[in-house]
């Protein structure tokens, strides 16, 4: 008992200061987020665990504000999936989606806060569920397309070069001023290399 008494203030400060709750669920599950130890909550914020997977920067972002009209304002990412379970914003229900993993902060008027750490099963730092190619599809498509474009470009350049060479040789050997069938008419300034001595 004598050892517990000196630790009591430390334990109470942990419970009253910044309480933290951990939740886990799968996409499609519903979880309840609650402000613990915050008497008058004014807003919620979210710090995603894997922000790059959602195209976001690191850090907190506001997701919900209390409203005097009675309907809380919800950030677009959680629109249609986050709703209040009471008259204020003390208790919320969230329909989970992939990428929701992170820490949810409930802030009060006096800047006190509570934290809820949420882990959505399947969320990974690599942003890809097992067997998915999301995020790597463009290189897999782009590289073969570039290869096909290069081959086609070289083929067309080869055909044009051969045709021009054949037409130039034909014009020099026939000395036709009107051009030959299928060959364009142009003024020849110098003979092709094969005709030079």
Helices and strands as residue ranges (DSSP letters): H 2-16, E 20-25, E 30-34, E 41-48, G 51-54, E 61-65, E 73-74, G 76-78, E 82-84, E 91-95, E 102-108, E 113-120, H 137-174, G 193-195
